[in-house]
Amino acid sequence: GTAGKSPHHRYSWFTMLGLIGSAFGDGFLELEAIGKDLFFLLGLGSFLVGHWFYVLAFSSEFVHDRRLLAAVVCYVYATGFVAILWPHLKPELRIPVLFYAATIATMLWSSTRRLRHPHTHALSQRRGVLGALLFVVSDSILAYDKFVTRLPQGKLMVMVTYYSAQFFIAL
């Protein structure tokens, strides 16, 4: 387990588990053409698990500062984006998408709580926030492209921001 381990060790461990969750999500989304909603939901669930591992990673090295302004910004963005998606979502996808949006907002907010941690290098802290922010951008592009309207080069934009996010979180 991770109990009693250093914050850096816990960060590394939870980040690895987040990467594994994301890898499963990638695989399920590639199978989406076979089973549409089933594989989309399995992919969403895998990414959800991966993001909660990232929340745990960021929370293993956080300053006891709630960063309420950051929380407000993250959750207002998520709420606004879900409001844009809502009329375009099938009823059975609305609750999973809502829960996912709350999770990604929590992941971004938790990354900001790691800033100014006394035992974590400042560059690592900023890379974590950048990675979390890129994940929000990637998921926003993906959702808009999937549910609202196709974006020119949407898949390319998703891949660039998604793999950059993974890189900066894991770095």
Residue frames as a rotation matrix with the C-alpha (Angstrom) as fourth column:
GLY 1
0.567 0.824 0.000 0.00
0.824 -0.567 0.000 0.00
0.000 0.000 -1.000 0.00
THR 2
0.047 -0.509 0.859 0.90
0.443 -0.760 -0.475 3.65
0.895 0.403 0.190 -0.03
ALA 3
0.941 0.305 0.147 0.34
-0.003 -0.426 0.905 4.34
0.338 -0.852 -0.400 3.68
GLY 4
0.712 -0.688 -0.137 3.52
0.209 0.021 0.978 5.53
-0.670 -0.725 0.159 5.36
LYS 5
0.071 -0.684 0.726 5.25
0.994 0.110 0.007 6.21
-0.084 0.721 0.688 2.03
SER 6
-0.685 -0.382 -0.621 6.64
0.348 -0.920 0.182 9.62
-0.640 -0.091 0.763 1.11
PRO 7
0.278 0.821 -0.499 4.32
-0.133 -0.482 -0.866 12.03
-0.951 0.308 -0.025 -0.70
HIS 8
-0.165 -0.406 -0.899 6.52
-0.937 -0.220 0.271 11.76
-0.307 0.887 -0.344 -3.82
HIS 9
-0.973 -0.170 0.155 6.25
-0.135 0.967 0.214 7.95
-0.187 0.187 -0.964 -3.76
ARG 10
-0.263 0.953 0.151 2.45
0.446 0.259 -0.857 8.18
-0.855 -0.158 -0.493 -3.44
TYR 11
0.229 0.302 -0.925 2.33
-0.584 -0.718 -0.379 10.72
-0.779 0.627 0.012 -6.27
SER 12
-0.596 -0.556 -0.580 4.30
-0.797 0.321 0.511 8.38
-0.098 0.767 -0.635 -8.55
TRP 13
-0.909 0.265 0.322 2.23
0.204 0.956 -0.212 5.34
-0.364 -0.127 -0.923 -7.59
PHE 14
0.009 0.991 -0.132 -1.14
0.320 -0.127 -0.939 7.04
-0.947 -0.034 -0.318 -8.10
THR 15
0.050 -0.066 -0.997 0.06
-0.794 -0.608 0.000 8.64
-0.606 0.791 -0.083 -11.35
MET 16
-0.902 -0.399 -0.168 1.00
-0.423 0.732 0.534 5.21
-0.090 0.552 -0.829 -12.68
LEU 17
-0.603 0.753 0.263 -2.48
0.558 0.634 -0.536 3.91
-0.571 -0.177 -0.802 -11.78
GLY 18
0.205 0.651 -0.731 -4.01
-0.162 -0.714 -0.681 6.96
-0.965 0.258 -0.041 -13.49
LEU 19
-0.400 -0.442 -0.803 -2.04
-0.865 -0.109 0.490 6.19
-0.304 0.890 -0.339 -16.64
ILE 20
-0.977 0.085 0.194 -3.31
0.118 0.980 0.163 2.59
-0.176 0.182 -0.967 -16.55
GLY 21
-0.144 0.984 -0.102 -6.90
0.445 -0.027 -0.895 3.80
-0.884 -0.174 -0.434 -16.20
SER 22
0.177 0.150 -0.973 -6.36
-0.616 -0.754 -0.229 6.12
-0.768 0.639 -0.041 -19.16
ALA 23
-0.803 -0.510 -0.310 -4.87
-0.568 0.491 0.661 3.29
-0.184 0.706 -0.684 -21.23
PHE 24
-0.684 0.650 0.331 -8.01
0.570 0.759 -0.315 1.23
-0.456 -0.027 -0.890 -20.64
GLY 25
0.187 0.764 -0.617 -10.08
0.091 -0.639 -0.764 4.28
-0.978 0.086 -0.189 -21.58
ASP 26
-0.310 -0.399 -0.863 -8.13
-0.810 -0.364 0.459 4.63
-0.498 0.841 -0.211 -24.84
GLY 27
-0.988 -0.115 0.106 -8.75
-0.059 0.901 0.430 0.97
-0.145 0.418 -0.897 -25.64
PHE 28
-0.340 0.935 0.099 -12.48
0.649 0.309 -0.695 1.15
-0.681 -0.172 -0.712 -24.98
LEU 29
0.216 0.424 -0.879 -12.88
-0.295 -0.830 -0.473 4.31
-0.931 0.362 -0.054 -27.06
GLU 30
-0.666 -0.496 -0.558 -11.13
-0.691 0.127 0.712 2.58
-0.282 0.859 -0.427 -29.96
LEU 31
-0.918 0.369 0.145 -13.79
0.388 0.911 0.140 -0.16
-0.080 0.185 -0.980 -29.72
GLU 32
-0.515 0.753 -0.408 -16.61
-0.178 -0.560 -0.809 2.39
-0.838 -0.344 0.423 -29.69
ALA 33
-0.498 0.311 -0.809 -17.41
-0.867 -0.154 0.475 1.72
0.023 0.938 0.347 -33.36
ILE 34
-0.844 0.155 -0.514 -18.37
0.062 0.979 0.195 -1.86
0.534 0.132 -0.835 -32.42
GLY 35
-0.296 0.721 -0.627 -20.69
0.903 0.425 0.062 -1.16
0.311 -0.548 -0.777 -29.51
LYS 36
-0.013 0.291 0.957 -21.29
0.252 -0.925 0.285 2.60
0.968 0.245 -0.061 -29.57
ASP 37
0.445 0.291 0.847 -22.65
-0.569 -0.638 0.518 3.61
0.691 -0.713 -0.119 -26.16
LEU 38
0.975 -0.084 -0.207 -21.37
0.202 0.720 0.664 0.54
0.093 -0.689 0.718 -24.28
PHE 39
0.207 -0.978 -0.015 -17.73
0.951 0.205 -0.233 1.12
0.231 0.034 0.972 -25.16
PHE 40
-0.070 -0.161 0.984 -18.09
0.062 -0.986 -0.157 4.88
0.996 0.050 0.079 -24.79
LEU 41
0.740 0.425 0.521 -19.40
-0.477 -0.214 0.852 4.37
0.474 -0.879 0.044 -21.24
LEU 42
0.819 -0.525 -0.232 -16.65
0.572 0.717 0.398 1.83
-0.043 -0.458 0.888 -20.46
GLY 43
-0.079 -0.860 0.504 -14.08
0.759 -0.380 -0.529 4.31
0.646 0.341 0.683 -21.77
LEU 44
0.183 0.255 0.949 -15.65
-0.302 -0.904 0.302 7.12
0.936 -0.342 -0.089 -19.77
GLY 45
0.972 0.225 0.064 -15.60
-0.142 0.347 0.927 4.91
0.187 -0.910 0.370 -16.67
SER 46
0.478 -0.868 -0.134 -11.95
0.867 0.491 -0.085 3.99
0.140 -0.076 0.987 -17.20
PHE 47
-0.259 -0.543 0.799 -10.98
0.387 -0.816 -0.429 7.63
0.885 0.198 0.422 -17.59
LEU 48
0.574 0.554 0.603 -13.07
-0.372 -0.479 0.795 8.45
0.729 -0.681 -0.069 -14.53
VAL 49
0.920 -0.300 -0.252 -11.07
0.388 0.607 0.693 5.93
-0.055 -0.735 0.675 -12.48
GLY 50
0.059 -0.955 0.289 -7.84
0.919 -0.061 -0.390 7.28
0.390 0.289 0.874 -13.96
HIS 51
-0.034 -0.017 0.999 -8.78
-0.006 -1.000 -0.017 10.84
0.999 -0.006 0.034 -13.03
TRP 52
0.897 0.352 0.268 -9.57
-0.268 -0.050 0.962 9.83
0.352 -0.935 0.050 -9.46
PHE 53
0.567 -0.789 -0.236 -6.10
0.820 0.516 0.246 8.31
-0.073 -0.333 0.940 -9.25
TYR 54
-0.241 -0.625 0.743 -4.74
0.604 -0.696 -0.389 11.65
0.760 0.355 0.545 -10.47
VAL 55
0.510 0.476 0.717 -6.79
-0.312 -0.675 0.669 13.39
0.802 -0.565 -0.196 -7.76
LEU 56
0.968 -0.183 -0.172 -5.15
0.242 0.492 0.837 11.04
-0.068 -0.851 0.520 -5.23
ALA 57
0.136 -0.970 0.201 -1.73
0.953 0.072 -0.293 11.77
0.270 0.231 0.935 -6.73
PHE 58
-0.162 -0.166 0.973 -2.20
0.156 -0.978 -0.141 15.53
0.974 0.129 0.184 -6.52
SER 59
0.700 0.543 0.463 -3.71
-0.365 -0.284 0.886 15.21
0.613 -0.790 -0.001 -3.03
SER 60
0.691 -0.503 -0.519 -0.68
0.691 0.671 0.269 13.29
0.213 -0.544 0.811 -1.77
GLU 61
-0.453 -0.880 -0.144 1.35
0.891 -0.450 -0.051 16.51
-0.020 -0.152 0.988 -1.98
PHE 62
0.137 0.561 0.816 -1.05
0.548 -0.730 0.410 19.35
0.826 0.391 -0.407 -1.30
VAL 63
-0.927 -0.320 0.194 -0.88
0.078 -0.672 -0.736 22.45
0.366 -0.668 0.648 0.82
HIS 64
-0.424 0.804 -0.416 -3.73
0.892 0.290 -0.348 22.81
-0.159 -0.519 -0.840 3.30
ASP 65
-0.713 0.260 -0.651 -5.03
-0.304 -0.951 -0.047 25.75
-0.632 0.165 0.757 1.34
ARG 66
-0.020 0.813 0.581 -8.44
0.358 0.549 -0.755 25.10
-0.933 0.193 -0.303 -0.14
ARG 67
-0.933 -0.352 -0.075 -7.83
0.085 -0.418 0.905 27.40
-0.349 0.838 0.420 -3.11
LEU 68
-0.171 0.984 0.043 -11.48
0.451 0.117 -0.885 28.33
-0.876 -0.131 -0.464 -3.19
LEU 69
0.163 0.201 -0.966 -11.15
-0.650 -0.714 -0.259 30.68
-0.742 0.671 0.014 -6.16
ALA 70
-0.751 -0.485 -0.448 -9.57
-0.659 0.496 0.566 27.87
-0.052 0.720 -0.692 -8.18
ALA 71
-0.788 0.526 0.320 -12.38
0.393 0.830 -0.397 25.54
-0.474 -0.187 -0.860 -7.10
VAL 72
0.128 0.876 -0.465 -15.02
0.023 -0.472 -0.882 28.06
-0.991 0.103 -0.081 -8.17
VAL 73
-0.110 -0.240 -0.964 -13.37
-0.900 -0.389 0.199 28.56
-0.423 0.890 -0.173 -11.57
CYS 74
-0.946 -0.320 -0.060 -13.05
-0.318 0.867 0.383 24.80
-0.071 0.381 -0.922 -12.16
TYR 75
-0.625 0.752 0.207 -16.63
0.562 0.619 -0.549 23.97
-0.541 -0.227 -0.810 -11.20
VAL 76
0.158 0.650 -0.744 -18.17
-0.250 -0.702 -0.666 26.98
-0.955 0.291 0.052 -12.97
TYR 77
-0.459 -0.382 -0.802 -16.37
-0.867 -0.008 0.499 25.95
-0.197 0.924 -0.327 -16.17
ALA 78
-0.993 0.064 0.099 -17.54
0.076 0.990 0.119 22.33
-0.090 0.125 -0.988 -15.80
THR 79
-0.275 0.956 -0.099 -21.12
0.431 0.030 -0.902 23.43
-0.859 -0.291 -0.420 -15.13
GLY 80
0.115 0.277 -0.954 -21.14
-0.597 -0.748 -0.289 25.80
-0.794 0.603 0.080 -18.10
PHE 81
-0.695 -0.448 -0.562 -19.67
-0.717 0.377 0.587 23.21
-0.051 0.811 -0.583 -20.42
VAL 82
-0.852 0.468 0.236 -22.19
0.407 0.875 -0.263 20.56
-0.330 -0.128 -0.935 -19.33
ALA 83
0.000 0.882 -0.471 -24.95
0.064 -0.470 -0.880 23.12
-0.998 -0.030 -0.057 -19.98
ILE 84
-0.180 -0.148 -0.972 -23.67
-0.907 -0.356 0.222 23.45
-0.379 0.923 -0.070 -23.57
LEU 85
-0.920 -0.277 -0.278 -23.56
-0.366 0.859 0.358 19.67
0.140 0.431 -0.891 -24.01
TRP 86
-0.687 0.611 0.394 -26.84
-0.168 0.393 -0.904 18.86
-0.707 -0.687 -0.168 -22.21
PRO 87
0.271 0.902 -0.336 -29.32
-0.642 -0.091 -0.761 19.35
-0.717 0.422 0.554 -25.09
HIS 88
0.154 -0.313 -0.937 -27.10
-0.931 0.271 -0.244 17.23
0.330 0.910 -0.250 -27.36
LEU 89
-0.814 -0.524 0.253 -26.71
-0.581 0.733 -0.353 14.28
-0.001 -0.435 -0.901 -24.97
LYS 90
-0.203 0.706 -0.678 -28.82
-0.021 0.690 0.724 11.14
0.979 0.161 -0.126 -25.07
PRO 91
0.549 0.506 0.665 -30.74
-0.630 -0.273 0.728 10.91
0.550 -0.818 0.169 -21.78
GLU 92
0.958 -0.162 -0.237 -28.79
0.260 0.836 0.483 7.81
0.119 -0.525 0.843 -20.71
LEU 93
0.072 -0.992 0.108 -25.48
0.810 -0.005 -0.586 9.67
0.582 0.130 0.803 -21.11
ARG 94
0.415 0.139 0.899 -26.42
-0.086 -0.978 0.191 12.81
0.906 -0.157 -0.393 -19.16
ILE 95
0.961 -0.032 0.274 -25.67
-0.274 0.003 0.962 11.58
-0.032 -0.999 -0.006 -15.63
PRO 96
0.562 -0.820 0.110 -22.38
0.777 0.568 0.270 9.85
-0.284 -0.066 0.956 -16.59
VAL 97
0.046 -0.540 0.841 -21.23
0.687 -0.594 -0.419 12.99
0.725 0.597 0.343 -18.43
LEU 98
0.659 0.263 0.705 -22.25
-0.272 -0.791 0.549 15.18
0.701 -0.553 -0.450 -15.49
PHE 99
0.946 -0.318 0.060 -20.33
0.077 0.401 0.913 12.98
-0.314 -0.859 0.404 -13.06
TYR 100
0.318 -0.863 0.394 -17.31
0.948 0.278 -0.155 12.93
0.024 0.422 0.906 -15.38
ALA 101
0.243 -0.184 0.953 -17.32
0.290 -0.923 -0.252 16.73
0.926 0.337 -0.171 -15.67
ALA 102
0.884 0.092 0.457 -17.38
-0.392 -0.386 0.835 17.04
0.253 -0.918 -0.305 -11.88
THR 103
0.773 -0.629 0.087 -14.48
0.486 0.674 0.556 14.58
-0.408 -0.387 0.827 -11.67
ILE 104
0.147 -0.760 0.633 -12.31
0.899 -0.165 -0.406 16.39
0.413 0.628 0.659 -14.20
ALA 105
0.468 0.068 0.881 -13.02
-0.141 -0.978 0.151 19.69
0.872 -0.195 -0.449 -12.42
THR 106
0.970 -0.120 0.211 -11.98
-0.189 0.169 0.967 18.07
-0.152 -0.978 0.141 -9.14
MET 107
0.521 -0.822 0.231 -8.81
0.838 0.544 0.045 16.78
-0.163 0.169 0.972 -10.77
LEU 108
0.112 -0.465 0.878 -7.88
0.517 -0.727 -0.451 20.24
0.848 0.505 0.158 -12.05
TRP 109
0.683 0.197 0.703 -8.68
-0.410 -0.693 0.592 21.86
0.604 -0.693 -0.393 -8.71
SER 110
0.939 -0.342 0.031 -6.66
0.168 0.536 0.827 19.26
-0.300 -0.772 0.561 -6.79
SER 111
0.298 -0.875 0.381 -3.66
0.898 0.123 -0.422 19.98
0.323 0.468 0.823 -9.03
THR 112
0.217 -0.193 0.957 -3.75
-0.013 -0.981 -0.195 23.65
0.976 0.030 -0.216 -7.95
ARG 113
0.921 0.175 0.348 -3.73
-0.340 -0.072 0.938 22.60
0.189 -0.982 -0.007 -4.29
ARG 114
0.669 -0.742 -0.050 -0.30
0.739 0.655 0.156 21.06
-0.083 -0.141 0.987 -4.86
LEU 115
0.347 -0.534 0.771 1.20
0.291 -0.720 -0.630 24.47
0.892 0.443 -0.095 -5.68
ARG 116
0.116 -0.466 0.877 3.67
-0.692 -0.672 -0.265 25.78
0.713 -0.576 -0.401 -3.11
HIS 117
0.978 0.083 -0.190 4.05
0.059 0.768 0.638 22.39
0.199 -0.635 0.746 -1.41
PRO 118
0.641 -0.756 0.134 7.32
-0.716 -0.527 0.457 22.77
-0.275 -0.389 -0.879 0.52
HIS 119
-0.076 -0.715 0.695 8.75
-0.311 0.679 0.665 19.36
-0.947 -0.166 -0.274 -0.44
THR 120
0.368 0.228 0.901 7.83
0.753 0.495 -0.433 19.31
-0.545 0.838 0.010 -4.12
HIS 121
-0.706 -0.708 -0.001 9.80
0.540 -0.540 0.645 21.14
-0.458 0.455 0.764 -6.79
ALA 122
-0.192 0.652 -0.733 7.93
-0.220 -0.757 -0.615 24.20
-0.956 0.043 0.289 -8.10
LEU 123
-0.602 -0.068 -0.796 8.44
-0.795 -0.044 0.605 23.11
-0.076 0.997 -0.028 -11.72
SER 124
-0.943 0.279 -0.183 6.84
0.259 0.958 0.125 19.74
0.210 0.070 -0.975 -10.96
GLN 125
-0.448 0.808 -0.383 3.89
0.429 -0.181 -0.885 21.52
-0.784 -0.561 -0.265 -9.34
ARG 126
-0.187 0.345 -0.920 3.37
-0.631 -0.760 -0.157 23.74
-0.753 0.552 0.360 -12.39
ARG 127
-0.833 -0.131 -0.537 3.70
-0.517 0.530 0.672 20.79
0.196 0.838 -0.510 -14.77
GLY 128
-0.818 0.574 -0.031 0.96
0.531 0.734 -0.422 18.99
-0.220 -0.362 -0.906 -12.83
VAL 129
-0.114 0.783 -0.611 -1.39
0.063 -0.608 -0.791 21.97
-0.991 -0.129 0.020 -13.17
LEU 130
-0.387 -0.090 -0.918 -0.53
-0.843 -0.368 0.391 22.31
-0.373 0.925 0.066 -16.87
GLY 131
-0.981 0.002 -0.196 -1.22
-0.079 0.911 0.405 18.59
0.179 0.412 -0.893 -17.38
ALA 132
-0.531 0.838 -0.129 -4.55
0.619 0.278 -0.735 18.79
-0.579 -0.470 -0.666 -15.57
LEU 133
-0.073 0.475 -0.877 -5.52
-0.347 -0.836 -0.424 21.90
-0.935 0.274 0.226 -17.56
LEU 134
-0.662 -0.229 -0.714 -4.60
-0.748 0.131 0.651 20.18
-0.056 0.965 -0.258 -20.83
PHE 135
-0.912 0.405 0.066 -6.80
0.399 0.913 -0.087 17.24
-0.095 -0.053 -0.994 -19.79
VAL 136
-0.137 0.889 -0.436 -9.73
0.304 -0.381 -0.873 19.62
-0.943 -0.253 -0.218 -19.36
VAL 137
-0.178 0.006 -0.984 -9.01
-0.781 -0.609 0.138 21.11
-0.598 0.793 0.113 -22.80
SER 138
-0.925 -0.245 -0.290 -8.69
-0.372 0.734 0.568 17.65
0.074 0.633 -0.771 -24.38
ASP 139
-0.719 0.694 0.044 -11.91
0.612 0.661 -0.434 16.35
-0.330 -0.284 -0.900 -22.83
SER 140
-0.064 0.690 -0.721 -13.76
-0.059 -0.724 -0.687 19.55
-0.996 -0.001 0.087 -23.75
ILE 141
-0.438 -0.163 -0.884 -12.70
-0.858 -0.217 0.465 19.28
-0.267 0.963 -0.045 -27.39
LEU 142
-0.996 0.037 -0.082 -13.58
0.015 0.966 0.259 15.57
0.088 0.256 -0.963 -27.42
ALA 143
-0.472 0.874 -0.115 -17.04
0.587 0.214 -0.781 16.15
-0.658 -0.436 -0.614 -25.94
TYR 144
-0.023 0.455 -0.890 -17.85
-0.417 -0.813 -0.405 19.12
-0.909 0.362 0.209 -28.16
ASP 145
-0.629 -0.331 -0.704 -16.66
-0.774 0.179 0.607 17.22
-0.075 0.927 -0.369 -31.24
LYS 146
-0.972 0.230 -0.048 -18.66
0.228 0.973 0.046 14.11
0.057 0.033 -0.998 -30.28
PHE 147
-0.405 0.877 -0.259 -21.90
0.811 0.213 -0.545 15.63
-0.423 -0.430 -0.798 -29.04
VAL 148
0.129 0.469 -0.874 -22.31
0.073 -0.883 -0.463 19.15
-0.989 -0.004 -0.148 -30.45
THR 149
0.946 0.119 -0.303 -20.60
-0.281 -0.167 -0.945 19.48
-0.163 0.979 -0.124 -33.83
ARG 150
0.587 -0.771 0.248 -17.59
0.803 0.594 -0.055 18.01
-0.105 0.231 0.967 -35.58
LEU 151
0.690 -0.468 -0.552 -14.53
-0.247 -0.870 0.427 20.22
-0.680 -0.159 -0.716 -35.30
PRO 152
0.809 -0.513 -0.287 -11.96
-0.254 0.134 -0.958 20.50
0.530 0.848 -0.022 -38.08
GLN 153
-0.183 -0.950 -0.255 -8.95
-0.197 0.289 -0.937 18.50
0.963 -0.121 -0.240 -36.88
GLY 154
0.512 0.500 0.698 -10.87
-0.757 -0.121 0.642 17.65
0.405 -0.858 0.316 -33.69
LYS 155
0.964 -0.156 -0.216 -9.28
0.216 0.931 0.295 14.22
0.156 -0.331 0.931 -33.26
LEU 156
0.109 -0.981 0.162 -5.79
0.590 -0.068 -0.805 15.68
0.800 0.183 0.571 -33.79
MET 157
-0.098 -0.094 0.991 -6.45
-0.513 -0.848 -0.131 18.45
0.853 -0.521 0.035 -31.24
VAL 158
0.839 0.441 0.319 -7.68
-0.507 0.420 0.753 15.86
0.199 -0.793 0.576 -28.74
MET 159
0.776 -0.563 -0.285 -4.64
0.547 0.825 -0.142 13.63
0.315 -0.046 0.948 -29.22
VAL 160
-0.109 -0.860 0.498 -2.12
0.300 -0.506 -0.809 16.47
0.948 0.061 0.314 -28.93
THR 161
-0.028 0.138 0.990 -3.67
-0.753 -0.654 0.070 17.89
0.657 -0.744 0.122 -25.76
TYR 162
0.899 0.435 0.047 -4.40
-0.372 0.704 0.605 14.45
0.230 -0.561 0.795 -24.26
TYR 163
0.603 -0.728 -0.328 -0.89
0.669 0.685 -0.290 13.05
0.435 -0.044 0.899 -24.63
SER 164
-0.269 -0.648 0.712 0.62
0.018 -0.743 -0.669 16.37
0.963 -0.167 0.211 -23.56
ALA 165
0.414 0.510 0.754 -1.57
-0.760 -0.261 0.595 16.22
0.500 -0.820 0.280 -20.44
GLN 166
0.973 -0.069 -0.218 -0.38
0.151 0.909 0.388 12.70
0.172 -0.410 0.896 -19.62
PHE 167
0.196 -0.976 0.091 3.22
0.606 0.047 -0.794 13.75
0.771 0.211 0.601 -20.23
PHE 168
-0.251 -0.319 0.914 3.10
-0.331 -0.859 -0.391 16.77
0.909 -0.401 0.110 -17.92
ILE 169
0.678 0.518 0.521 1.29
-0.674 0.156 0.722 14.92
0.292 -0.841 0.455 -15.12
ALA 170
0.944 -0.286 -0.166 3.71
0.314 0.934 0.173 11.98
0.106 -0.215 0.971 -15.26
LEU 171
0.331 -0.881 0.339 6.86
0.198 -0.286 -0.938 14.10
0.923 0.377 0.080 -15.66
